């Protein structure tokens, strides 16, 4: 789980990369769920929230420019 304090230390390019990697991980988890290979379904919820957290901080930094 990525904490908001860690995300706030990153620059805009770092945040965009973080969002992209989280979305890729979330896609992989969704595919595992679809093929019934995912054991812990709570990881879907946590990655979805991590994506939202990173996008929110990214939007705040872009608005501050």
PyMOL commands that place a pseudoatom at each C-alpha (Angstrom):
pseudoatom trace, name=CA, resn=UNK, resi=1, chain=A, elem=C, hetatm=0, pos=[0.000, 0.000, 0.000]
pseudoatom trace, name=CA, resn=UNK, resi=2, chain=A, elem=C, hetatm=0, pos=[1.354, 3.403, -0.947]
pseudoatom trace, name=CA, resn=UNK, resi=3, chain=A, elem=C, hetatm=0, pos=[0.969, 6.106, 1.637]
pseudoatom trace, name=CA, resn=UNK, resi=4, chain=A, elem=C, hetatm=0, pos=[-0.050, 9.606, 0.665]
pseudoatom trace, name=CA, resn=UNK, resi=5, chain=A, elem=C, hetatm=0, pos=[3.071, 11.071, 2.315]
pseudoatom trace, name=CA, resn=UNK, resi=6, chain=A, elem=C, hetatm=0, pos=[5.261, 8.968, 0.022]
pseudoatom trace, name=CA, resn=UNK, resi=7, chain=A, elem=C, hetatm=0, pos=[3.250, 10.040, -3.018]
pseudoatom trace, name=CA, resn=UNK, resi=8, chain=A, elem=C, hetatm=0, pos=[3.422, 13.717, -2.113]
pseudoatom trace, name=CA, resn=UNK, resi=9, chain=A, elem=C, hetatm=0, pos=[7.231, 13.564, -2.220]
pseudoatom trace, name=CA, resn=UNK, resi=10, chain=A, elem=C, hetatm=0, pos=[7.202, 12.507, -5.884]
pseudoatom trace, name=CA, resn=UNK, resi=11, chain=A, elem=C, hetatm=0, pos=[7.154, 14.927, -8.776]
pseudoatom trace, name=CA, resn=UNK, resi=12, chain=A, elem=C, hetatm=0, pos=[4.468, 14.978, -11.481]
pseudoatom trace, name=CA, resn=UNK, resi=13, chain=A, elem=C, hetatm=0, pos=[6.323, 12.555, -13.772]
pseudoatom trace, name=CA, resn=UNK, resi=14, chain=A, elem=C, hetatm=0, pos=[6.863, 10.158, -10.874]
pseudoatom trace, name=CA, resn=UNK, resi=15, chain=A, elem=C, hetatm=0, pos=[3.191, 10.276, -9.978]
pseudoatom trace, name=CA, resn=UNK, resi=16, chain=A, elem=C, hetatm=0, pos=[2.147, 9.615, -13.560]
pseudoatom trace, name=CA, resn=UNK, resi=17, chain=A, elem=C, hetatm=0, pos=[4.446, 6.589, -13.642]
pseudoatom trace, name=CA, resn=UNK, resi=18, chain=A, elem=C, hetatm=0, pos=[3.016, 5.398, -10.316]
pseudoatom trace, name=CA, resn=UNK, resi=19, chain=A, elem=C, hetatm=0, pos=[-0.565, 5.683, -11.617]
pseudoatom trace, name=CA, resn=UNK, resi=20, chain=A, elem=C, hetatm=0, pos=[0.374, 3.766, -14.758]
pseudoatom trace, name=CA, resn=UNK, resi=21, chain=A, elem=C, hetatm=0, pos=[2.027, 0.952, -12.800]
pseudoatom trace, name=CA, resn=UNK, resi=22, chain=A, elem=C, hetatm=0, pos=[-0.908, 0.743, -10.375]
pseudoatom trace, name=CA, resn=UNK, resi=23, chain=A, elem=C, hetatm=0, pos=[-3.359, 0.539, -13.267]
pseudoatom trace, name=CA, resn=UNK, resi=24, chain=A, elem=C, hetatm=0, pos=[-1.301, -2.241, -14.842]
pseudoatom trace, name=CA, resn=UNK, resi=25, chain=A, elem=C, hetatm=0, pos=[-1.254, -4.131, -11.544]
pseudoatom trace, name=CA, resn=UNK, resi=26, chain=A, elem=C, hetatm=0, pos=[-5.012, -3.640, -11.144]
pseudoatom trace, name=CA, resn=UNK, resi=27, chain=A, elem=C, hetatm=0, pos=[-5.598, -4.985, -14.648]
pseudoatom trace, name=CA, resn=UNK, resi=28, chain=A, elem=C, hetatm=0, pos=[-3.564, -8.083, -13.816]
pseudoatom trace, name=CA, resn=UNK, resi=29, chain=A, elem=C, hetatm=0, pos=[-5.568, -8.620, -10.648]
pseudoatom trace, name=CA, resn=UNK, resi=30, chain=A, elem=C, hetatm=0, pos=[-8.826, -8.287, -12.566]
pseudoatom trace, name=CA, resn=UNK, resi=31, chain=A, elem=C, hetatm=0, pos=[-7.663, -10.904, -15.060]
pseudoatom trace, name=CA, resn=UNK, resi=32, chain=A, elem=C, hetatm=0, pos=[-6.717, -13.232, -12.196]
pseudoatom trace, name=CA, resn=UNK, resi=33, chain=A, elem=C, hetatm=0, pos=[-10.160, -12.748, -10.696]
pseudoatom trace, name=CA, resn=UNK, resi=34, chain=A, elem=C, hetatm=0, pos=[-11.834, -13.474, -14.032]
pseudoatom trace, name=CA, resn=UNK, resi=35, chain=A, elem=C, hetatm=0, pos=[-9.933, -16.729, -14.382]
pseudoatom trace, name=CA, resn=UNK, resi=36, chain=A, elem=C, hetatm=0, pos=[-10.554, -17.558, -10.712]
pseudoatom trace, name=CA, resn=UNK, resi=37, chain=A, elem=C, hetatm=0, pos=[-6.856, -17.520, -9.851]
pseudoatom trace, name=CA, resn=UNK, resi=38, chain=A, elem=C, hetatm=0, pos=[-7.063, -14.628, -7.390]
pseudoatom trace, name=CA, resn=UNK, resi=39, chain=A, elem=C, hetatm=0, pos=[-7.078, -15.811, -3.809]
pseudoatom trace, name=CA, resn=UNK, resi=40, chain=A, elem=C, hetatm=0, pos=[-7.317, -12.515, -1.955]
pseudoatom trace, name=CA, resn=UNK, resi=41, chain=A, elem=C, hetatm=0, pos=[-9.956, -10.312, -3.577]
pseudoatom trace, name=CA, resn=UNK, resi=42, chain=A, elem=C, hetatm=0, pos=[-9.371, -7.452, -1.145]
pseudoatom trace, name=CA, resn=UNK, resi=43, chain=A, elem=C, hetatm=0, pos=[-6.260, -6.527, -3.140]
pseudoatom trace, name=CA, resn=UNK, resi=44, chain=A, elem=C, hetatm=0, pos=[-8.562, -5.271, -5.902]
pseudoatom trace, name=CA, resn=UNK, resi=45, chain=A, elem=C, hetatm=0, pos=[-10.106, -2.758, -3.525]
pseudoatom trace, name=CA, resn=UNK, resi=46, chain=A, elem=C, hetatm=0, pos=[-6.766, -1.604, -2.138]
pseudoatom trace, name=CA, resn=UNK, resi=47, chain=A, elem=C, hetatm=0, pos=[-5.195, -1.103, -5.579]
pseudoatom trace, name=CA, resn=UNK, resi=48, chain=A, elem=C, hetatm=0, pos=[-8.268, 0.784, -6.758]
pseudoatom trace, name=CA, resn=UNK, resi=49, chain=A, elem=C, hetatm=0, pos=[-7.966, 3.093, -3.759]
pseudoatom trace, name=CA, resn=UNK, resi=50, chain=A, elem=C, hetatm=0, pos=[-4.228, 3.503, -4.296]
pseudoatom trace, name=CA, resn=UNK, resi=51, chain=A, elem=C, hetatm=0, pos=[-4.930, 4.580, -7.883]
pseudoatom trace, name=CA, resn=UNK, resi=52, chain=A, elem=C, hetatm=0, pos=[-7.484, 7.117, -6.676]
pseudoatom trace, name=CA, resn=UNK, resi=53, chain=A, elem=C, hetatm=0, pos=[-5.069, 8.412, -4.032]
pseudoatom trace, name=CA, resn=UNK, resi=54, chain=A, elem=C, hetatm=0, pos=[-2.280, 8.857, -6.581]
pseudoatom trace, name=CA, resn=UNK, resi=55, chain=A, elem=C, hetatm=0, pos=[-4.587, 10.532, -9.100]
pseudoatom trace, name=CA, resn=UNK, resi=56, chain=A, elem=C, hetatm=0, pos=[-5.871, 12.951, -6.457]
pseudoatom trace, name=CA, resn=UNK, resi=57, chain=A, elem=C, hetatm=0, pos=[-2.360, 14.013, -5.451]
pseudoatom trace, name=CA, resn=UNK, resi=58, chain=A, elem=C, hetatm=0, pos=[-1.394, 14.288, -9.128]
pseudoatom trace, name=CA, resn=UNK, resi=59, chain=A, elem=C, hetatm=0, pos=[-4.355, 16.574, -9.799]
pseudoatom trace, name=CA, resn=UNK, resi=60, chain=A, elem=C, hetatm=0, pos=[-3.442, 18.711, -6.777]
pseudoatom trace, name=CA, resn=UNK, resi=61, chain=A, elem=C, hetatm=0, pos=[0.133, 19.114, -8.013]
pseudoatom trace, name=CA, resn=UNK, resi=62, chain=A, elem=C, hetatm=0, pos=[-0.975, 19.943, -11.545]
pseudoatom trace, name=CA, resn=UNK, resi=63, chain=A, elem=C, hetatm=0, pos=[-3.444, 22.544, -10.266]
pseudoatom trace, name=CA, resn=UNK, resi=64, chain=A, elem=C, hetatm=0, pos=[-0.717, 24.130, -8.133]
pseudoatom trace, name=CA, resn=UNK, resi=65, chain=A, elem=C, hetatm=0, pos=[1.436, 24.882, -11.191]
for i in range(1, 65): cmd.bond("trace and resi %d" % i, "trace and resi %d" % (i + 1))
show_as sticks, trace
zoom trace
